[in-house]
Amino acid sequence: MLNRRILRIKAFKILYAYAENPALTLKEALKQLACSCEATQDLYLYMLGIVAPLTQEAALRIEAARGKFNPTEEERNPNLKFARNALAPLLAEDIDLQKLLEKKKLSWEQQDAFLYKLYATIRTKDYFRAYMENPGTSLEEDVALFIRIFEEEFEDSPELASILEDMSIWWNDDLAYALNLCCQSLEKLAKGGRWTLPPLYKSTADADFVTKLLTAAMSGYGRYSEMVASHTSDWEQDRLFATDVALIAMGLAEAVTFPEIPVKVTINEYVEISKFYSTPRSRSFVNGLLDKLIGEMDAEGLVVKSGRGLL
């Protein structure tokens, strides 16, 4: 479920917290790391769980319109295609999914205002109109509609961002990744598969990787930050961002700790992360300094790679 880019980002955030608060112990940091990783899975579950409540919102709106004193012809004979989509009951009746949502207390029951606005917004979209105007019905078409909703309606929603922020401190920045996982699960259902919870890690090697990475970065942070300082002028040191130092320290820790990961991969990963979590100049700074410092450490025999072409 969690790829190595996401794992690096989670470890980097905790290393940054350690840089800001050196009193943070390794035990506390690893506990936070585990919470952060598990929270991404919870966010995936929460977002997947919106399908049935959104469908129910449509049904409630239809019934309310029918009950008006003087309903229009369209309100008396509404298009029920979305309200009767095949995907919502498929997920609502999945025992494993519902047990997890209940166990983790992940519910949309208190988000009536958001669901109301979301449905109103979706109804104005061309892709929704095209869906409603198509007389055919199929699970595949219903899934395709919800994938469009997941792709277009959530990531830039300030209302949803506020809801997620209130629910978990760990959900910040994970929404796009969780939505992508939701779409993958929906595609599987459209092909006739059953819903299954994606594993937290793709393999035990990934779980070991992120734990080992954070441990190495924290234990070596003092040494690595001094290396950064020794290669910058006093003027530059005054303007160094803690995010850049944490990124470089983590890159150095990775280069030293994992002989099977090519140096180019390590440098590219932290340069990419710097684009989202630091300043516009950080990309070139992180790239240049990581390359220089790893080269020096290699010359000292501190960076040892186990295969050809890894430096």
BELNORCOR-V834541 format. One record per helix or strand. SS is the DSSP state (alpha for helix, beta for strand). FROM is the first residue (numbers start at 1). TO is the last residue. Records with the same first field share a line. If there is no record, write none. Layout:
BEGIN
SS=FROM-TO + FROM-TO
END
This chain:
BEGIN
beta=2-2 + 201-201
alpha=4-20 + 26-48 + 50-66 + 73-76 + 86-92 + 95-103 + 112-123 + 126-133 + 139-152 + 158-167 + 175-190 + 204-219 + 221-230 + 234-238 + 242-257 + 263-277 + 282-299
END
